[in-house]
Amino acid sequence: MLSCIDSRVAPELVFDQGIGDIFDVRIAGNFVNEDILGSLEFACKITGAKLILVMGHTNCGAIKGAIDNVQLGNLTEMLNKIKPAVEVTKYEGNKSSKNHAYVDLVSKENVLRSIELIKQNSNVLKEMLEKGEISIAGCMYDLDTGTVEFY
């Protein structure tokens, strides 16, 4: 599972799982880089995990930071990995981090983008997916309702 570091979105709690039940890669904004791809490859190819689930969430601070173009040390480069989702999100209205509907739409786009990057940038996972050995899915966790929407 690839999810955000936000403590309100702990996958073990969201999906009622115990310690050792899931591999959980957490990073602010649940984006993909080489280290995360390596971790996902380990979980699937070496240990036998069958599903990669990318989970975003509502009211995500990392998404807000990317929208606001926050500049701060290493955070700047990290947020640059999320900005492509900001750039491709189609939205009529106020494109501001204060607009929760827009933030949540960018967060969903970021999940979809992460899924595509996993497929594009990991030959190991792409081959496993093509052979039907694994599945890759996305979802959004709603902080207000506690519900998960899969897509």
C-alpha angles and dihedrals in degrees: 000000000000113000144148125279091236106127090218088067104051104158093214089059096039092054098031094243130150133228109293095020097103140021106237123196108187128188132151107273095010094251128158128248134154095276092051092047089052090051092050091047089052092049093049108031100033104031101027106245109168103198134049109199119188109201125192125178142211121266092019114184094207091054089049090051091052091048090050093046092234113199114202127134114284090351089074093063092043092053090048087069089060097044095083087066089052091050096052098041109113112215134154109211141030109358095199135127087238090063104085094194091056093044091052092048091052089048091054091047089051090055091050091047091050090053091052092047090052090054094044101042104040117064089183094057094038090055092047090050093049091050091050092244093125140017129215122208140163136220143173124225115212110218093200100050103023090231127136122217114202125203 
